């Protein structure tokens, strides 16, 4: 297991406590527990190199005393993006570095030393920023980050008071470093600790415990919101996206909750209250509109909301190109900001030999497309109009037979019925993946 180790008082206490427990457990375990001290060098303090040396020395001394502890560190590269705070940049980089080091070492659990005062401060800061239930829920005791199901982040001391940890450090005679940035009033948490908390604790002695309890209630409310969204969203979703009139038929609270959950699923980011309010208040649901939203674009088309990852800025449209797509796999096409995905199928596909030499190019006008075996081939433009596909579902290259230039595949429509393979024979299915796309598109 691993401990996120800054070298400060709290993480030093946690690392020492965990290493002692592991030492006791290892007397009876066949496979001994190794405790990793994972340290991130942010490159922001003139003392950062000294903190690395302190951690290395401390862990060597403890290992010499028989504690199963090992020190590892990583330095962050780069700098905050335009408009990004140093706090946010450091936090994102720290979590990424900790996860990378843990995975490299084979650790499946990362422990963090956040305690009850930290939780109380988090709730206050989120409330002052106008945060919703997710913000007021503070820090969870257990969580997974970045979609990695094999790595668990845990905060075992969220119910421990700061005084208890200070007493442990003193009783064990532990040495730790002091980060001078903790007294810098430019950071909001520091201002809260130095200017607000002393007065608050004097006026309300039980403030820390009460606020931490409030975060627990908010966590239960957040879990309930997620359960409601899981019930409401399936009936509102279709290949065209999220049905806005159906969403608005729910109570205002449930509609807002479902929309926020859907936007989070699509973009990976928490939607602003302003965005949610504007979408729910729209009357022109039959309009065709688009807005920037997170790392992509949000579209409204025929009463449905859909989200599309942003295409690579300035990506050139590729010229006509011959391809061999006769084997399953993913075939990146950088010039088109996407890739072809070919998979084995039992029906609805094409013969592998018909994919051995195909032509990829942009629409030129005049192409014909046949949607069903007994239908009549019609212009690609009319096929798109008949399918009620908005323009953003039509983006991407066409795939044509190299010898006849007959359309084989059109983004948003899928495979031309004239090329479908007979039932019961080995065949291939195809779809076009836009850059950043992870969910099946309508042509899947």
Secondary structure by P-SEA (a helix, b strand, c coil): ccccccccaaaaaaaaaaaaaaaaaaacccbbbbbbbbbbbcccccaaaaaaaaaaaaaaaaaaaccbbbbbbccccccccccccaaaaaaaaaaaaaaaaaaaacccbbbbbccaaaaaaaaaaaaaacccccccccccccccccccccbbbbbccccccaaaaaaaaaaabbbbbbcccccccccaaaaaacccaaaaaaaccaaaaaaaaaaaaaaaaaaaaaaaaaaccccccccccccccccccccaaaaaaaaaaaaaaaccccccaaaaaaaaaccccccccccccccbbbbbcccbbbbbcccccccccccbbbbbcccbbbbbbccccbbbbbbbbcccbbbcccccbbbbbccccbbbbbcccccccccaaaaaaaaccccccccbbbbcccccccccccccccccccccccccccbbbbbbbccccccccccc
